[in-house]
């Protein structure tokens, strides 16, 4: 499975969590998509960058460390986690066209392109 396809899985799981006003631990998210928790950085980063590019609330704020109930350092795409989480809960996610694996891959490529010159 490609990283873009993994990002689609993460997106789907997080939309369900947002709809239920829940958070998920990294371990639980990893279980749900059949991936080791240490391999979540790439698909979570893709989802986070997609949200930024589309001016959406940071969906990845719903993924938290089991011991502290907050996103891991480096996965904080918002300065106010509580405000961001509420914005995620209020967003009408199911009204949006869902991203494809290709959408995530394109966003990833755009974010890593270096200017020439």
N, CA and C atoms as a LAMMPS dump frame, in Angstrom:
ITEM: TIMESTEP
0
ITEM: NUMBER OF ATOMS
351
ITEM: BOX BOUNDS ff ff ff
-5.0000000000000000e+02 5.0000000000000000e+02
-5.0000000000000000e+02 5.0000000000000000e+02
-5.0000000000000000e+02 5.0000000000000000e+02
ITEM: ATOMS id mol type element x y z
1 1 1 N 0.848 -1.173 0
2 1 2 C 0 0 0
3 1 3 C 0.896 1.239 0
4 2 1 N 0.51 2.268 -0.778
5 2 2 C 1.309 3.491 -0.848
6 2 3 C 1.032 4.377 0.365
7 3 1 N 1.906 5.388 0.569
8 3 2 C 1.681 6.321 1.673
9 3 3 C 0.415 7.127 1.426
10 4 1 N 0.12 7.446 0.177
11 4 2 C -1.122 8.148 -0.13
12 4 3 C -2.341 7.327 0.26
13 5 1 N -2.288 6.023 -0.004
14 5 2 C -3.392 5.133 0.384
15 5 3 C -3.497 5.031 1.901
16 6 1 N -2.357 5.02 2.581
17 6 2 C -2.375 5.023 4.054
18 6 3 C -2.988 6.321 4.571
19 7 1 N -2.682 7.438 3.907
20 7 2 C -3.257 8.722 4.315
21 7 3 C -4.777 8.709 4.157
22 8 1 N -5.281 8.056 3.107
23 8 2 C -6.736 7.926 2.933
24 8 3 C -7.325 7.157 4.109
25 9 1 N -6.656 6.089 4.524
26 9 2 C -7.139 5.329 5.679
27 9 3 C -7.174 6.199 6.931
28 10 1 N -6.094 6.933 7.166
29 10 2 C -6.032 7.823 8.333
30 10 3 C -7.167 8.838 8.258
31 11 1 N -7.362 9.437 7.09
32 11 2 C -8.442 10.414 6.887
33 11 3 C -9.785 9.819 7.293
34 12 1 N -10.067 8.619 6.809
35 12 2 C -11.354 7.983 7.092
36 12 3 C -11.555 7.726 8.58
37 13 1 N -10.53 7.219 9.235
38 13 2 C -10.63 6.937 10.666
39 13 3 C -10.815 8.241 11.447
40 14 1 N -10.078 9.275 11.069
41 14 2 C -10.171 10.54 11.794
42 14 3 C -11.506 11.242 11.551
43 15 1 N -12.081 11.108 10.365
44 15 2 C -13.408 11.667 10.129
45 15 3 C -14.444 11.013 11.031
46 16 1 N -14.336 9.716 11.183
47 16 2 C -15.251 9.005 12.073
48 16 3 C -15.077 9.492 13.513
49 17 1 N -13.83 9.662 13.939
50 17 2 C -13.569 10.15 15.299
51 17 3 C -14.125 11.563 15.472
52 18 1 N -13.936 12.414 14.47
53 18 2 C -14.448 13.785 14.55
54 18 3 C -15.97 13.783 14.661
55 19 1 N -16.613 12.93 13.899
56 19 2 C -18.067 12.838 13.925
57 19 3 C -18.577 12.415 15.307
58 20 1 N -17.796 11.595 15.998
59 20 2 C -18.166 11.108 17.332
60 20 3 C -17.575 11.97 18.461
61 21 1 N -16.895 13.068 18.075
62 21 2 C -16.228 13.959 19.036
63 21 3 C -15.27 13.175 19.93
64 22 1 N -14.433 12.365 19.287
65 22 2 C -13.468 11.527 20.007
66 22 3 C -12.044 11.866 19.573
67 23 1 N -11.12 11.459 20.424
68 23 2 C -9.708 11.448 20.043
69 23 3 C -9.282 9.989 19.964
70 24 1 N -8.153 9.763 19.324
71 24 2 C -7.575 8.424 19.211
72 24 3 C -6.115 8.48 19.625
73 25 1 N -5.653 7.45 20.281
74 25 2 C -4.226 7.377 20.56
75 25 3 C -3.505 6.939 19.283
76 26 1 N -2.214 7.206 19.24
77 26 2 C -1.413 6.76 18.098
78 26 3 C -1.515 5.247 17.941
79 27 1 N -1.476 4.542 19.065
80 27 2 C -1.573 3.082 19.026
81 27 3 C -2.894 2.597 18.459
82 28 1 N -3.989 3.243 18.859
83 28 2 C -5.316 2.838 18.376
84 28 3 C -5.467 3.13 16.884
85 29 1 N -4.978 4.285 16.452
86 29 2 C -5.023 4.614 15.03
87 29 3 C -4.213 3.599 14.231
88 30 1 N -3.037 3.271 14.733
89 30 2 C -2.189 2.289 14.052
90 30 3 C -2.898 0.94 13.934
91 31 1 N -3.543 0.51 15.011
92 31 2 C -4.309 -0.748 14.984
93 31 3 C -5.397 -0.708 13.928
94 32 1 N -6.124 0.392 13.887
95 32 2 C -7.261 0.501 12.965
96 32 3 C -6.844 0.411 11.507
97 33 1 N -5.649 0.902 11.173
98 33 2 C -5.239 0.862 9.771
99 33 3 C -4.214 -0.237 9.496
100 34 1 N -3.878 -1.006 10.525
101 34 2 C -2.956 -2.118 10.325
102 34 3 C -1.529 -1.701 10.05
103 35 1 N -1.073 -0.701 10.77
104 35 2 C 0.271 -0.169 10.597
105 35 3 C 0.911 -0.005 11.962
106 36 1 N 2.2 -0.173 12.058
107 36 2 C 2.888 0.046 13.327
108 36 3 C 2.845 1.51 13.719
109 37 1 N 2.699 1.816 15.019
110 37 2 C 2.618 3.212 15.458
111 37 3 C 3.829 4.042 15.035
112 38 1 N 4.98 3.39 14.913
113 38 2 C 6.193 4.115 14.523
114 38 3 C 6.181 4.484 13.037
115 39 1 N 5.178 4.013 12.291
116 39 2 C 5.087 4.314 10.858
117 39 3 C 3.963 5.303 10.537
118 40 1 N 3.413 5.943 11.538
119 40 2 C 2.295 6.872 11.319
120 40 3 C 2.73 8.262 10.864
121 41 1 N 3.983 8.604 11.036
122 41 2 C 4.424 9.973 10.742
123 41 3 C 4.121 10.376 9.301
124 42 1 N 4.419 9.531 8.35
125 42 2 C 4.219 9.886 6.94
126 42 3 C 2.737 10.12 6.613
127 43 1 N 1.842 9.162 6.882
128 43 2 C 0.443 9.435 6.529
129 43 3 C -0.184 10.553 7.362
130 44 1 N 0.187 10.687 8.625
131 44 2 C -0.342 11.802 9.429
132 44 3 C 0.15 13.137 8.88
133 45 1 N 1.401 13.185 8.482
134 45 2 C 1.938 14.408 7.888
135 45 3 C 1.227 14.772 6.598
136 46 1 N 0.901 13.763 5.806
137 46 2 C 0.187 14.013 4.549
138 46 3 C -1.207 14.576 4.822
139 47 1 N -1.893 14.013 5.799
140 47 2 C -3.223 14.51 6.156
141 47 3 C -3.116 15.935 6.7
142 48 1 N -2.136 16.186 7.536
143 48 2 C -1.957 17.524 8.109
144 48 3 C -1.677 18.557 7.018
145 49 1 N -0.787 18.232 6.082
146 49 2 C -0.472 19.166 5.002
147 49 3 C -1.684 19.393 4.088
148 50 1 N -2.461 18.344 3.856
149 50 2 C -3.679 18.483 3.053
150 50 3 C -4.628 19.471 3.725
151 51 1 N -4.811 19.337 5.029
152 51 2 C -5.686 20.255 5.77
153 51 3 C -5.189 21.692 5.655
154 52 1 N -3.888 21.886 5.78
155 52 2 C -3.318 23.232 5.662
156 52 3 C -3.577 23.795 4.269
157 53 1 N -3.283 23.006 3.24
158 53 2 C -3.434 23.471 1.86
159 53 3 C -4.894 23.774 1.513
160 54 1 N -5.811 23.045 2.111
161 54 2 C -7.242 23.229 1.832
162 54 3 C -7.916 24.16 2.836
163 55 1 N -7.117 24.729 3.744
164 55 2 C -7.624 25.633 4.785
165 55 3 C -8.722 24.985 5.629
166 56 1 N -8.436 23.764 6.031
167 56 2 C -9.347 23.004 6.892
168 56 3 C -8.772 22.937 8.297
169 57 1 N -9.609 22.714 9.299
170 57 2 C -9.086 22.526 10.653
171 57 3 C -8.123 21.326 10.665
172 58 1 N -7.131 21.352 11.553
173 58 2 C -6.107 20.305 11.575
174 58 3 C -6.638 18.969 12.117
175 59 1 N -7.148 18.158 11.23
176 59 2 C -7.766 16.878 11.59
177 59 3 C -6.848 16.012 12.455
178 60 1 N -5.556 16.108 12.245
179 60 2 C -4.6 15.268 12.973
180 60 3 C -4.487 15.624 14.454
181 61 1 N -5.111 16.736 14.86
182 61 2 C -5.1 17.115 16.278
183 61 3 C -5.867 16.089 17.119
184 62 1 N -6.646 15.241 16.464
185 62 2 C -7.411 14.214 17.18
186 62 3 C -6.567 13.015 17.588
187 63 1 N -5.346 12.939 17.114
188 63 2 C -4.463 11.815 17.457
189 63 3 C -3.57 12.257 18.614
190 64 1 N -3.661 11.513 19.718
191 64 2 C -3.019 11.944 20.958
192 64 3 C -2.148 10.841 21.573
193 65 1 N -1.245 11.272 22.414
194 65 2 C -0.432 10.338 23.19
195 65 3 C -1.298 9.772 24.31
196 66 1 N -1.184 8.498 24.553
197 66 2 C -2.019 7.828 25.556
198 66 3 C -1.794 8.396 26.954
199 67 1 N -0.573 8.76 27.286
200 67 2 C -0.268 9.188 28.647
201 67 3 C -0.67 10.626 28.962
202 68 1 N -0.723 11.495 27.956
203 68 2 C -1.03 12.905 28.218
204 68 3 C -2.279 13.411 27.508
205 69 1 N -2.814 12.655 26.582
206 69 2 C -4.027 13.059 25.888
207 69 3 C -3.855 14.249 24.961
208 70 1 N -2.639 14.486 24.52
209 70 2 C -2.322 15.598 23.613
210 70 3 C -1.509 15.051 22.45
211 71 1 N -1.528 15.744 21.306
212 71 2 C -0.678 15.304 20.192
213 71 3 C 0.796 15.339 20.577
214 72 1 N 1.565 14.476 19.955
215 72 2 C 3.007 14.448 20.203
216 72 3 C 3.637 15.743 19.704
217 73 1 N 4.718 16.13 20.347
218 73 2 C 5.448 17.307 19.902
219 73 3 C 5.888 17.072 18.462
220 74 1 N 5.727 18.057 17.625
221 74 2 C 6.046 17.901 16.215
222 74 3 C 4.814 17.588 15.377
223 75 1 N 3.744 17.129 16.018
224 75 2 C 2.494 16.885 15.32
225 75 3 C 1.46 17.93 15.686
226 76 1 N 1.892 18.983 16.324
227 76 2 C 0.992 20.052 16.711
228 76 3 C 0.945 21.063 15.571
229 77 1 N -0.148 21.035 14.83
230 77 2 C -0.319 21.935 13.692
231 77 3 C -1.164 23.14 14.087
232 78 1 N -1.277 23.37 15.378
233 78 2 C -2.065 24.496 15.871
234 78 3 C -1.452 24.982 17.173
235 79 1 N -1.553 26.274 17.408
236 79 2 C -0.999 26.816 18.648
237 79 3 C -1.915 26.564 19.841
238 80 1 N -3.206 26.492 19.601
239 80 2 C -4.172 26.228 20.665
240 80 3 C -4.865 24.897 20.347
241 81 1 N -4.409 23.832 20.976
242 81 2 C -4.889 22.48 20.683
243 81 3 C -6.394 22.352 20.96
244 82 1 N -6.845 22.881 22.074
245 82 2 C -8.264 22.756 22.422
246 82 3 C -9.151 23.475 21.408
247 83 1 N -8.753 24.676 21.012
248 83 2 C -9.51 25.424 20.005
249 83 3 C -9.516 24.673 18.678
250 84 1 N -8.369 24.148 18.286
251 84 2 C -8.257 23.41 17.022
252 84 3 C -9.135 22.158 17.042
253 85 1 N -9.131 21.458 18.163
254 85 2 C -9.945 20.248 18.267
255 85 3 C -11.436 20.583 18.131
256 86 1 N -11.87 21.67 18.762
257 86 2 C -13.265 22.088 18.628
258 86 3 C -13.593 22.475 17.191
259 87 1 N -12.657 23.11 16.507
260 87 2 C -12.862 23.454 15.092
261 87 3 C -13.006 22.19 14.253
262 88 1 N -12.22 21.172 14.571
263 88 2 C -12.327 19.889 13.867
264 88 3 C -13.701 19.284 14.114
265 89 1 N -14.159 19.314 15.353
266 89 2 C -15.463 18.739 15.681
267 89 3 C -16.608 19.484 14.978
268 90 1 N -16.457 20.787 14.797
269 90 2 C -17.522 21.586 14.177
270 90 3 C -17.537 21.502 12.65
271 91 1 N -16.425 21.147 12.053
272 91 2 C -16.328 21.083 10.59
273 91 3 C -17.285 20.033 10.025
274 92 1 N -17.951 20.354 8.934
275 92 2 C -18.849 19.411 8.25
276 92 3 C -18.015 18.555 7.287
277 93 1 N -17.266 17.617 7.821
278 93 2 C -16.326 16.812 7.032
279 93 3 C -17.017 16 5.948
280 94 1 N -18.176 15.445 6.252
281 94 2 C -18.839 14.579 5.275
282 94 3 C -19.442 15.363 4.121
283 95 1 N -19.529 16.674 4.242
284 95 2 C -20.023 17.512 3.15
285 95 3 C -18.924 17.803 2.117
286 96 1 N -17.68 17.492 2.463
287 96 2 C -16.549 17.747 1.574
288 96 3 C -16.305 16.564 0.643
289 97 1 N -15.751 16.854 -0.51
290 97 2 C -15.305 15.776 -1.39
291 97 3 C -14.096 15.123 -0.711
292 98 1 N -14.144 13.816 -0.495
293 98 2 C -13.018 13.178 0.184
294 98 3 C -11.776 13.14 -0.702
295 99 1 N -10.619 13.322 -0.1
296 99 2 C -9.383 13.278 -0.88
297 99 3 C -9.048 11.843 -1.296
298 100 1 N -8.382 11.735 -2.431
299 100 2 C -7.906 10.438 -2.916
300 100 3 C -6.444 10.26 -2.533
301 101 1 N -5.938 9.069 -2.725
302 101 2 C -4.506 8.818 -2.486
303 101 3 C -3.676 9.749 -3.357
304 102 1 N -4.127 9.987 -4.584
305 102 2 C -3.418 10.879 -5.49
306 102 3 C -3.415 12.312 -4.966
307 103 1 N -4.527 12.759 -4.382
308 103 2 C -4.583 14.106 -3.793
309 103 3 C -3.518 14.259 -2.715
310 104 1 N -3.415 13.274 -1.849
311 104 2 C -2.409 13.336 -0.783
312 104 3 C -1.002 13.329 -1.353
313 105 1 N -0.768 12.52 -2.368
314 105 2 C 0.55 12.433 -2.986
315 105 3 C 0.924 13.76 -3.646
316 106 1 N -0.027 14.381 -4.336
317 106 2 C 0.247 15.672 -4.984
318 106 3 C 0.574 16.753 -3.964
319 107 1 N -0.198 16.806 -2.883
320 107 2 C 0.077 17.783 -1.82
321 107 3 C 1.472 17.543 -1.246
322 108 1 N 1.814 16.293 -1.046
323 108 2 C 3.136 15.936 -0.512
324 108 3 C 4.232 16.418 -1.455
325 109 1 N 4.048 16.19 -2.744
326 109 2 C 5.044 16.615 -3.724
327 109 3 C 5.171 18.126 -3.756
328 110 1 N 4.045 18.829 -3.673
329 110 2 C 4.067 20.299 -3.677
330 110 3 C 4.794 20.837 -2.454
331 111 1 N 4.62 20.16 -1.321
332 111 2 C 5.239 20.665 -0.085
333 111 3 C 6.732 20.388 -0.029
334 112 1 N 7.218 19.461 -0.833
335 112 2 C 8.645 19.152 -0.8
336 112 3 C 9.402 19.729 -1.988
337 113 1 N 8.691 20.34 -2.957
338 113 2 C 9.361 20.974 -4.091
339 113 3 C 10.222 22.114 -3.591
340 114 1 N 11.43 22.168 -4.083
341 114 2 C 12.349 23.234 -3.716
342 114 3 C 12.42 24.236 -4.863
343 115 1 N 12.427 25.526 -4.555
344 115 2 C 12.546 26.512 -5.623
345 115 3 C 13.888 26.376 -6.334
346 116 1 N 13.861 26.612 -7.615
347 116 2 C 15.089 26.544 -8.418
348 116 3 C 15.668 27.942 -8.484
349 117 1 N 17.012 28.047 -8.338
350 117 2 C 17.588 29.36 -8.487
351 117 3 C 18.713 29.607 -7.65
